[in-house]
Amino acid sequence: METELTATDPAVARVTFKSRLHQMTQTTPTMLWNDSADIGELIYAIENGAVGATCNPVIAVGILKKEIAVWRPRIEALLHDLPGATEDRIGWTLVEEMSVRAAKLLEPAFAAHAGRDGRLSIQTDPRFFRDSEAILEHAMRFSLLAPNVIVKIPATRAGVVAIEEATYRGLSVNATVCFTLPQCIAVAEAVERGLRRRESEGKEIASMGPVCTIMVGRLDDWLKVLLDRREITVDPGILEWAGVAVFKKTYGIFRQRGYRLRLLSAAFRNHMHWSELIGADAVISPPSAWQKRFNAGDIEVRPRIDDPVDPEVLGHLLSHFPDFRRAYSEDGLTVDEFDSFAPTVRTLRQFIAACTDLAGLVRDVMLPEPA
């Protein structure tokens, strides 16, 4: 059902919007992507203004578990057609097929936005995070799946190298496993180098749509772990601002320097990972459950990206958490330290474990337990 919501701009104050997220996409530069390739969830998101989506092993495992009755015949067919294939190969074939299926739904947005949006993110194998050549080879393979693919590459030491080369080769890149200002700057500079190399050779860049993801909630998660480990206390709610503070500062620097890639907010833990970023020429990418919570809530849709984080909150974060200082300072991490930063390690471990889970689901069909 459509709901009449009041837009910030009086000129559109009586426009009827389908939802709060739809209002955001229609009245601000902030774009909505869906953090899943699940078809039902993506359809809901598109109806609410979404112009992008993502797939990775974690998402694929969730879809397979939910829709195993649908996907089991396909797994069996692949096992028959590829008799020498490992369960790992079959699993990644499923990720590719899910991605292509979702990308099809985004083709109208891809055409309408001339390539800047309307893309399906597909994540390179996280086990390659130390090997730039392997990352690049996987990225190139994914780029051939559909015209509106954007390839996810981790903001690790090797990943930054791959990001520059992939950009030079004309791939739109979504930097992932990223939590800090130093990582975002390294990604932005790598993308700029790749774009400049293309420009110097007269190659097309207008249809490219690179983004850099900040996994805002995962930085918050890590600080909460540290809070428990160190047995200290801070005022309730302060840790909920960590990822937002990094995003806002990074966005300001990106605007000042004119970097040609957008930021993307992911890993949602509270409404501020959406509401505090409204108005940015950026992307928010919440899971479907969070989209529905935002739409069912009463948070006013208005630009807040330029609203500063309370200095007192920022002071608490900077004084109590050295890892927040590292994330918030441009020189807080060197490229060589990206791979050992705790949120990076925790996230890579989860993503790599999902590869194992994906292979396990295929193995259960390949070699079912004896009756």
C-alpha positions in Angstrom: 0.0 0.0 0.0 1.3 3.5 -0.8 1.7 5.9 2.0 1.7 9.6 1.8 5.0 10.9 3.3 6.1 14.5 3.5 9.2 15.2 1.5 11.8 17.7 2.8 11.5 19.8 -0.4 8.2 21.7 -0.3 7.9 21.4 -4.1 7.3 17.6 -3.6 5.6 17.8 -0.2 2.4 16.3 -1.5 4.0 13.5 -3.6 2.8 10.0 -2.6 5.7 7.7 -1.9 5.5 3.9 -1.5 7.7 3.9 1.6 10.3 5.8 3.5 13.1 4.2 1.5 11.3 5.1 -1.7 11.0 8.7 -0.5 14.7 8.7 0.1 15.6 7.5 -3.4 13.2 10.0 -4.9 14.1 13.1 -3.0 17.8 12.8 -2.2 20.9 11.6 -4.1 21.2 8.5 -1.8 20.7 5.2 -3.6 19.3 2.0 -2.2 20.8 -1.4 -3.0 19.6 -4.8 -1.7 22.0 -6.8 0.4 20.9 -10.1 -1.1 20.3 -11.8 -4.4 17.2 -13.5 -3.0 14.6 -12.9 -5.8 11.7 -12.2 -3.5 13.7 -9.8 -1.3 15.1 -8.1 -4.4 11.6 -7.6 -5.9 10.5 -5.9 -2.6 13.6 -3.7 -2.7 13.1 -2.7 -6.3 9.5 -1.8 -5.6 10.9 0.6 -2.9 13.4 2.2 -5.2 16.4 -0.2 -5.1 18.9 0.0 -8.0 21.4 -2.6 -7.0 22.0 -5.9 -5.1 24.7 -8.3 -4.0 25.6 -11.9 -3.8 28.4 -13.8 -2.1 28.9 -17.2 -0.5 27.2 -16.2 2.8 24.1 -15.0 0.8 24.2 -18.1 -1.4 24.2 -20.4 1.6 21.2 -18.6 3.1 19.3 -18.9 -0.2 20.2 -22.6 -0.6 19.1 -23.4 2.9 15.8 -21.5 2.4 15.1 -22.9 -1.1 16.8 -26.3 -1.0 13.8 -27.9 -2.6 14.1 -25.6 -5.6 17.9 -25.8 -5.9 18.4 -29.5 -5.2 17.4 -30.5 -8.7 19.8 -27.9 -10.1 22.6 -29.2 -8.0 21.9 -32.8 -9.1 21.9 -31.6 -12.8 25.3 -29.9 -12.3 26.7 -33.0 -10.7 25.5 -35.0 -13.7 26.8 -32.5 -16.3 30.1 -31.9 -14.6 31.1 -35.4 -13.4 34.6 -34.4 -12.4 33.7 -31.2 -10.6 34.4 -30.8 -6.9 31.7 -29.6 -4.6 33.6 -26.3 -4.4 33.3 -25.8 -8.1 29.6 -26.7 -8.1 29.0 -24.3 -5.2 30.6 -21.3 -7.1 28.6 -22.2 -10.2 25.4 -21.8 -8.0 26.7 -18.4 -6.8 27.2 -17.3 -10.4 23.7 -18.6 -11.4 22.1 -16.8 -8.5 23.9 -13.6 -9.5 22.9 -13.8 -13.1 19.3 -14.4 -12.1 19.3 -11.3 -9.9 21.2 -9.2 -12.4 18.4 -9.7 -14.9 16.0 -7.9 -12.6 18.3 -4.9 -12.4 18.7 -4.4 -16.2 16.1 -1.6 -16.4 17.9 0.4 -13.7 21.2 -0.3 -15.3 20.0 1.2 -18.5 18.2 4.1 -16.8 21.4 5.0 -14.8 23.8 4.5 -17.7 25.8 2.0 -15.7 26.4 3.9 -12.5 23.6 1.9 -10.8 21.5 -1.2 -11.7 24.4 -3.5 -10.9 24.7 -6.9 -9.2 27.7 -7.2 -6.9 29.4 -10.6 -6.9 32.2 -11.3 -4.4 35.5 -12.8 -5.5 36.6 -15.9 -3.5 37.6 -14.5 -0.1 40.2 -17.3 0.2 42.2 -15.3 -2.4 42.5 -12.3 -0.2 46.4 -12.5 -0.2 46.8 -13.1 -4.0 46.2 -10.2 -6.3 46.5 -12.3 -9.4 44.0 -14.8 -8.2 41.6 -12.1 -7.2 41.9 -10.4 -10.6 41.4 -13.7 -12.5 38.2 -14.4 -10.5 37.0 -10.8 -11.1 37.6 -11.1 -14.8 35.6 -14.3 -14.9 32.7 -12.7 -13.0 32.7 -9.6 -15.3 31.6 -11.9 -18.2 28.5 -13.2 -16.5 26.3 -10.2 -17.2 26.8 -6.7 -18.5 25.6 -5.1 -15.2 28.0 -7.0 -12.8 30.1 -5.1 -10.3 32.9 -7.2 -8.8 33.5 -7.2 -5.0 37.2 -7.2 -4.1 38.5 -7.1 -0.5 40.3 -4.0 0.7 43.3 -6.1 1.7 46.9 -5.4 0.8 46.6 -7.7 -2.3 43.0 -6.5 -3.0 44.1 -2.9 -3.4 46.5 -3.9 -6.1 43.8 -6.0 -7.8 41.3 -3.0 -7.6 43.6 -0.8 -9.6 44.2 -3.3 -12.3 40.6 -4.4 -12.5 39.5 -0.7 -12.8 42.1 -0.2 -15.6 40.6 -3.2 -17.4 37.2 -1.6 -17.3 35.6 -3.5 -14.5 33.4 -1.7 -12.0 34.6 -2.6 -8.6 32.9 -2.8 -5.2 35.6 -2.7 -2.5 34.5 -4.9 0.5 35.9 -6.1 3.8 36.5 -2.4 4.5 35.9 -0.6 7.8 38.3 2.3 8.0 39.2 5.6 6.5 42.8 4.5 5.5 41.3 1.5 3.6 38.8 3.8 1.8 41.6 6.3 0.8 43.7 3.4 -0.5 40.8 2.1 -2.5 39.9 5.6 -3.9 43.5 6.2 -4.9 43.7 2.8 -6.6 40.5 3.4 -8.5 41.8 6.9 -9.6 45.0 5.3 -10.8 43.1 2.8 -12.8 40.7 5.4 -14.3 43.6 7.7 -15.2 45.4 4.9 -17.0 42.2 4.2 -19.0 41.8 7.9 -19.8 45.4 8.2 -20.9 44.7 5.5 -23.5 41.4 6.9 -24.6 39.3 4.1 -23.1 35.8 4.5 -21.9 35.0 5.2 -18.3 31.6 7.0 -18.4 29.6 3.8 -17.8 31.7 2.5 -14.9 30.2 2.6 -11.4 32.8 1.8 -8.7 31.9 1.9 -5.0 33.7 1.4 -1.8 31.8 -0.3 1.0 32.2 0.6 4.6 30.9 -2.2 6.8 29.8 0.2 9.4 28.2 -2.3 11.8 31.2 -4.6 11.9 33.4 -1.8 13.3 30.7 -1.2 16.0 30.7 -5.0 16.7 34.4 -5.1 17.2 34.4 -2.2 19.7 31.7 -3.9 21.6 33.9 -7.0 21.9 36.7 -4.8 23.1 34.4 -3.2 25.7 33.6 -6.6 27.1 37.2 -7.8 27.1 38.5 -4.7 28.8 35.7 -4.6 31.3 35.2 -0.9 30.9 32.0 1.0 30.4 30.8 3.9 28.3 27.5 5.7 28.0 24.8 3.6 26.3 24.7 4.1 22.6 28.2 5.6 22.1 29.5 2.5 20.2 26.6 2.7 17.8 28.2 5.8 16.3 31.6 4.4 15.4 30.8 3.3 11.9 28.7 6.3 11.2 31.6 8.6 12.3 34.0 6.9 10.0 31.5 7.1 7.1 30.8 10.8 7.6 34.5 11.7 7.8 35.4 9.6 4.8 32.5 11.0 2.8 33.7 14.6 3.6 37.2 13.8 2.4 35.9 12.1 -0.8 34.0 15.2 -1.7 37.0 17.5 -1.0 39.3 15.4 -3.1 36.8 14.6 -5.9 37.3 10.9 -5.9 35.2 9.2 -8.6 33.7 6.4 -6.6 30.9 6.4 -4.2 30.8 5.1 -0.6 28.4 2.3 0.3 27.0 1.6 3.8 26.6 -2.1 4.7 26.4 -4.4 7.8 23.4 -2.7 9.4 23.0 -2.8 13.2 20.8 0.2 13.9 18.8 2.8 12.0 21.6 5.4 12.0 23.5 3.3 9.5 20.7 4.5 7.2 19.2 7.7 8.7 22.5 9.5 9.5 23.7 8.9 5.9 20.6 10.2 4.0 21.5 13.0 1.6 24.9 11.6 0.6 25.7 10.9 -3.0 26.3 7.4 -1.8 24.6 4.0 -1.5 22.9 2.2 1.5 22.7 -1.5 1.2 20.5 -3.0 4.0 19.2 -6.5 4.2 15.5 -7.0 3.5 14.6 -7.3 7.1 16.2 -3.9 7.8 14.4 -2.3 4.8 11.1 -3.5 6.2 12.0 -2.1 9.7 12.9 1.3 8.2 9.7 1.4 6.2 7.6 0.4 9.2 9.3 2.9 11.5 8.8 6.7 12.0 12.2 8.0 11.3 12.0 11.2 9.3 13.5 11.1 5.9 15.7 14.1 5.7 19.4 14.8 4.8 21.7 14.2 7.8 25.0 13.3 6.1 26.4 16.8 7.0 25.2 16.7 10.6 28.4 16.2 12.7 28.7 13.4 15.2 28.4 14.8 18.8 31.9 15.9 19.8 31.4 14.3 23.2 30.6 10.9 21.6 33.5 11.2 19.3 35.8 12.1 22.2 34.7 9.0 24.1 35.4 6.8 21.1 38.8 8.3 20.4 39.9 8.2 24.1 38.7 4.7 25.0 39.3 2.7 21.8 42.7 2.8 20.0 41.2 0.7 17.2 38.6 3.4 16.6 41.4 6.0 16.3 43.1 3.7 13.8 39.9 3.5 11.8 39.1 7.2 12.0 42.6 8.6 11.2 43.9 8.8 7.7 47.3 7.5 8.8 45.8 5.1 11.4 46.7 2.0 9.3 49.3 1.3 6.7 48.4 -0.9 3.7 50.5 -3.6 5.2 48.3 -3.5 8.3 45.0 -3.9 6.5 45.0 -7.7 6.6 45.7 -7.9 10.4 43.1 -5.3 11.5 40.7 -7.2 13.8 37.4 -6.5 11.9 39.2 -7.6 8.7 40.3 -10.8 10.3 36.9 -11.5 11.8 35.0 -10.8 8.5 37.4 -12.8 6.3 37.1 -15.8 8.7 33.3 -15.6 8.3 33.4 -15.3 4.6 35.9 -18.1 4.2 33.8 -20.3 6.5 30.8 -19.6 4.2 32.8 -21.1 1.3 33.1 -24.3 3.4 29.4 -24.2 4.3 28.6 -23.8 0.6 30.7 -26.8 -0.4 29.1 -28.7 2.4 25.6 -28.1 1.1 26.6 -29.4 -2.3 28.4 -32.4 -0.7 25.1 -33.4 1.1 23.6 -33.8 -2.3 26.7 -35.3 -3.9 27.2 -37.8 -1.1 24.1 -38.1 1.0 24.4 -39.8 4.4 23.6 -43.5 4.0 20.1 -44.5 5.1 
